[in-house]
Amino acid sequence: MDEKINQLKDLINESNNIVFFGGAGVSTESGIPDFRSKDGLYNQKYKYPPELILSHTFFMAKTKDFYDFYRDKMNSLKYEPNTTHIKLAEMEKEGKLKAVVTQNIDGLHQKAGSKNVFELHGSVLRNYCMKCKKFYDAEYIFNSNDIPKCECGGIVKPDVVLYEEGLNEDTIEGAISAIENADMLIIGGTSLTVYPASGLINYYKGNKLVLINRDETNYDKRANLVINDSLGKVFSEL
Ligand code: APR
């Protein structure tokens, strides 16, 4: 492991246009379960399969059940950034890291101080009325009961990408541009099983592709350096 940490340090030292591409494994050490690990959200017993609940069809057909699950399982307001979030924000401040591209919706990268964050799947911090588009904050949603309504009577929907929904075009473009221009791409805490998010890493053209993940992924063989360990442990040694 030490040898790999030293290799990672060398790669970071010789790079000044680093992009980090992350997933739910970045936030597990803050206390937020990921999705597909054995104790992940999708392996928990619930009234309906969680992957079905987090779909557009379910949101429209069973909105109250959606919000019961969402308030119970997706409330990230009570969690704090961990070592990885904090170190990435520091690397951005030092001018080493140019962007974070995340699949997470918990807002913890910004809470740690990161400025240039592309949230491919949106954020729980942004919620809009489906009728008049009025903005509502996360507290409004997580403190609501039943279905959160707008003062105009419309239903308020979180600005998160549910299954069957498209990703924001501007966010995708920004993420692709950052990845295309990166001299180093560090991928961490993601199973790389969900598209189109995972497909974005194919835009990386350099030869400093690092994968830090507890479990193996289908992209391990394409990486220049693979560290199968916890992100907190690795980032605390940088
Ligand atoms: N350190 C390193 N790796 C970790 C850690 C950790 N502390 N905790 C978990 N992991 C790894 C797991 O081994 C797993 O491979 O992070 C990965 C998380 O994978 P998933 O649970 O599939 O999460 P993610 O890849 O972000 O899912 C992508 O799926 O349902 C959708 O929209 C949802 O954004 C999500 C997308």
Boltz pocket constraint, residues with backbone or C-beta under 6 A from the ligand:
constraints:
  - pocket:
      binder: B
      contacts: [[A, 22], [A, 23], [A, 24], [A, 25], [A, 26], [A, 28], [A, 29], [A, 34], [A, 35], [A, 36], [A, 37], [A, 40], [A, 103], [A, 104], [A, 121], [A, 161], [A, 188], [A, 189], [A, 190], [A, 191], [A, 192], [A, 193], [A, 194], [A, 212], [A, 213], [A, 214], [A, 215], [A, 216], [A, 229], [A, 230], [A, 231], [A, 232]]
      max_distance: 6.0
